[in-house]
Amino acid sequence: MAISTLNRLSSQFNRLPSLSPFTKSLLTRSFAKVADRIVKLSAIDPDGQKREIVGLSGQTLLKALTNNGLIDPASHRLEEIDACSAECEVNIAQEWLERLSPRSYDEEYVLKRNSRARVLNKHSRLSCQVVLTQDLQGMVVAVPEPKPWDIP
C-alpha cells in the first residue's frame, strides 16, 4: 500500500508544470529510495492482537514500534545502553533469531539486570539494539505488557 502511494505521488510530481526537471527527478528518486527501504513486520501487541507495522531499513526496531504506537516513546528517553532500563524489551520469533546480529555483552547485561527471574529468555531483545534490514522483511515481534515496576 505504501509503495503504491509513493509511486502515485511520484507520477503526480512529474505532471506539475511549476517544478523544474531537476526538482522532479530529485523528488522521484527520493520516493524510490524510501520505497526501497520499507520493511514490513508483524507485531503482537500486549493484548495478543497481530498488527502489521512498517519501518525503514537502517532504523531501529524501537523507532518502528514507537511510530506505530506499540511502545510509548516517553518510556525510552535514554540514548546510552549503560543507563537503559529495558523498557523497550521485545520477544523475537524463533525463526528470525538467526537473522539478527547477536546480542552484545551490554545488551545481555541490561536484559539480565532487569529480569526479575535473572534468567535470560533467548527470544528477548532490546528493540533499541535491533537495526532493521531488508532481510527482516516479515519478522514477527511480540511486545510484552509493561512490567509492574515500569508502570508509573
N, C-alpha and C positions, 0 to 999 in steps of 0.2 A: 504494500500500500504506500509506504513512504517513498519507495523508489519510483513508483508511477507518478506520484505527486511531484517529485523533483524533476522527472522527465517532462511533465506537463508544464511546470514553471519555466524550465529551460526553453521549451519551444515558444512560450509566450514572450520571453525576453527577446528572442530573435525577431519577433514581429513588431517590436516597439521602434517607431521611426526616430525617436529622440535620442536613442543610445548609439554611440559610435560603434563601429565594428569591433574595435579593440575591447570596449567595455562589454559588449555582448559575448565575445569569446571568453573573456575573463570570468563572467558570471556563469557561463555554460560549463567551463572547466571546473569551477568551484563546486557547482552542484554535482558534477560527475564524481569528483573526488569524495564528497560527503557520501554519496550513494555507494561508492566502493568500500567505504569504511563501516557501513552499518553491520552490526552484529545483533541478531535476534536471539533472545534467550527465553527460557521458561522459568518463572519463579513461583514457588509455592509460598503463599503468604501465611502468617501465623494462624489464620482461620482454616487453612487447608485448601484454599482455592488456588487453582493454577491460573497464572496470569502471564500473558506474553509481554515481554519488555524489550526495549531497543536500547542499545548502547553503540558506541563507536570504538573501533579498534584503536588502541593506544590509551583509551580511557580506563579508569579503574572500574571494577565491578561495583564498588561503593557508589561512584558517581551515577552509574546507570540505575542502581536501586533507589537512590535518593531522587533522581529525576522522575522516576516512575512512582514515587510516593510509598515505597516499601520500607525505607529506613528514614527516620527523622534526621534531616541534615544537621539540626542543632545537637544531636547526640554524638556527632563525630567532629568536634571542633579542632582537634589536635592534628598537627601535621607530622610530628615525630612519633615513631613507633615506641620510643623509650617511655613516653608518657601515656601510652594507649590504655584504654580501659576495656577493650574488646567488645564494645557495643555494636560493632559492625560485623560480628561473627555470623557466618552463614555455614550451611552444610551443602557440600557439592555431591551430586550423584556419583556413584561408584565408577561408571563408565567414562566419566570426564576427568577423574583424578589424575590419570597418567598423562593427559594433555596439558596439565598445568605445570608450571615450574615448581620444584619442590619448595616446601616451607623453609624460610630462613631460620637461623637459630633464634633471632629476635622474635619472629612470629610465633614459633613454638613456645618460647618462654612466656610471651604475653598470653597465649591461649591456656597454657598450664596454670599460670598465676591466677587467671580469672575463672578457672573451672573449680567449682566447689568440691567436686569429687577428686580433683587433681589427676584425673585420668584423661588423657588426650584422645578425643574422638578423631579417627583418621579422616573423617569427612569434613571436619571443622577447618575453616579458613577465615582469615580476616579479609573482608571484601575490599578493604583499602590496599591490600597487598596483591590482589589478583588483577593483572592487566589483561584487558580483552584483546583478542586477536581473531582473525577470520577462522582459525582452527576451532574456536569455541562456539561457532555458529550452532544454535540449538541446545546449548548446555542447559541442564536443569539444576536449579539452585533452590534450596529451602531456606527461608528466612524464619528463624525460630522466634517465638514470642519473647518479649523482653524478660530478663531475669528479674526477680523481685527487688534485688539490690540496685538495679539500673533504673528503676522507675522512681521519678522524683516524688 
